[in-house]
């Protein structure tokens, strides 16, 4: 059994990226906000952020940020079987606001593995399956890693031949159009360190447990003359 730890590329990305894709300045329902055309896309800076804003008009929202976090896992032997994986982020600030939302992991699929732009906000580029047990913004701790233990769907998303692509989002975004319970002026947010943070002590990280797949023994019959 072996363990491999990987991080997104910092600063000048060559294989993998982490970044924010979002919609800002909207005046729409949660459903329309999720399906809107993005206008925020960045992969520069030391922080990432999951962020939503409720306006003071009932059930109207103005912002939603999603985060793509990619890892180059091609260094794992192609024949290995992945038995477990964790994805960890390092929150540095939060705003639990008056709105209850839950942070979780999903799939992501940006157009380019090394760039995040506004077009990557498109809903079709994000998975609709939760890859771990979520944590509410109120319950998440800052100043230490929060570890998401990936479930079977999350483990299956680890690509030992290339780039493993994950998203850090609100469950209310992953699940669909229901959305969180609106509260006037609520701004739930979690800020966490990106790979552009110095060193890797706070970077998003993926830890993969894997082993060589067991060979199937096929007995042969030997005839002695």
N, C-alpha and C positions, 0 to 999 in steps of 0.2 A: 504494500500500500504506500502510495506517495502523495505528497501535498504540494500543490503549486499555487503561489500567490502572484497575482498580476494587478497592475494599475493602468488606468488610461494614460496615454502619452501626455507629458506636460508641454505647455507652450507651443513648440513647433511639432505638430502631430505628424507622424509618419505611418502609423497603422491604426490607431484608435483615438477616440476623442471623448470628451465630456462637455456638455453645454446645455444651455437653456433655449427652448423654443416656446413662444408664448403669443398670447393675444392680449393687447392692452388698449384701454380707452374705448371699450365696447359699452353699449347700453342694451343688453339683451338678456333673454332667459338663459338658464344654465345649459339647456339643450342647444340653443343657438350659439352660445359661447364655445361649447365643445366643438361644434362643427364649423366654426368660423375660419376664415383665412388668416393665417398668422401674420404678425407684423413685428415680432421680436425674435431674434436669433443671434446667439453669441456663444463662442467657445473660448473667449478670453477672460481673464480675471481669476482671482483666487477663490471665488465663491460661486456656488450654485444655489438655486432657490426654488422651492415649490411654494406657490403664492396664489391666492385668490382674493378678490375684493368684491364685496357686496355694496351696491350703491344704497342711497337712502330711499330709493323707490322700491316698493315691495316686489320681491322675487326678480329683481334686475341686478345683473352682475356686470363688472367692467374689466376684470382681469383673470387670466388663468395661465400659469406657467407650468410647463412639463420639462423634465430633465432627462436627457439621454446620457447614458454612461456605458461606454464600450470598452472592451478588454481584448487584447490579443492573446488568445489561448492556443495558438497554433504550435506553441512549444511543447504541448502535451503530446505524447506519442499517439499517433492516429489510431492504433489498435487498442488503446486503453479504454476501460469502462469507468465512467464517472459514477461514483456511489454517493457523493454528498458535495454540497457547495454552500458557501455563505457569501453574501454581499454586504459590505459594511460601509456606512457613511459616518462622517464626523460632524455632527451639528454644532454650530457655533452661536446660533441665536434662534429664537422662536417667538411667535406671537400667537397664543392660543385664542385670542380674540373672544368674541361671543358666539363663535360658530364652531361646532364640533366637526372636525375632519380627521381622516385617518390616512397615514402615510404607508405606502406599500411599493412593491416592485412589480413591474410588468415587462413585456417585451417592447423594444423600440426598433425602428428600422429607418434611420435617416438616409437621405439620398446618397451621401458620401460618408465613408467611415472616419474621415478626418476633419470634417467640417459640419457645424450645426448652423443652419440659417432659418429664416422665418418660415420657409416652405415646409420645413420639417415639423411644424405644428400640426399639419394635416392629420385628422383623426385616423385615417387609414394606415398611418405609419407607426401606430401605437397598438399594443396588444390589449385584449379585453379580458385576459385571465390574470388573476392575482397569483404571484409566484411565492408568497410567504405569508406569515401572519402579520397583519398590520399593527401599527402603533398610532394612537391619537397624538395630535400635536401637543396636547396638554401633558401627555405622559412621557414624551420623548425627553431625554436628558441632553444637555449641552455640555461641551467640554470633554466628551469621551465618545468612543465609537458606539454606534448602534448597529447591532448585527442582525441582519435578516437571514434566517436559515431557509434556504430555498426548498420548496416542495418538489414533487416529482415533475411538475410542469417546468419549474425553474431549472431543475437539474438538466432536463432535456434541452433547454435553451443554451447550454454550454457547448460551444462548437470547438472540438479539439482539432479541427483542421483549419480554423480561421479566426474570425472575430465574434465574440459573444456579445450580444447587444441587449442591454437592459434599459429600463426606464424607471425613474423615481418619481412617483406621482401620488395624487390623492386617490384613495379607493373610489371615491365618489365620481372621479373622472374615469377610472379604469372600468367600473361596473356599467356605466352607461349614462342615461339622461336624467335619472332621478335627481341627483345632486344633493348637496347638504342642505339642511334647514337654514333658510335665509334669515339673517338678522341685520338690521340697518347698520351700515358702515363697518361691518365685520371685515377684518383683513387677516385671516389665518395664514401663517407663513412659517416655513422652516428654512433657514439658511445653513448650508453645510460646505465644507471645504472642497475645492476642486483639485484636480491633478496639477494645476498651476501653483498651488501652495508649495513653498520650499520644502525640499526633502519629500519623503513619503509617509511621514508619521501621522498625517491627517487626510491623506488622499482617499478617494473611494477605492475599495479593494475587493477583489474577488478571490476567495480561497477555495480551491478545487481539490477534492480527495479522489484519487483515481488509482487504478491498478490494471495490469495486463489482463486482458480477457482470458478466462480459463480455456485451455485447448480441450477439445473433445477427443477422448481416446477411442479409437476404433480398433478392436482386436482383429488380428488376421490369423488365418489358419495356415500352418506350415505342414506340408505333407513330406514325411521322410521316407524315401524309397530304400 
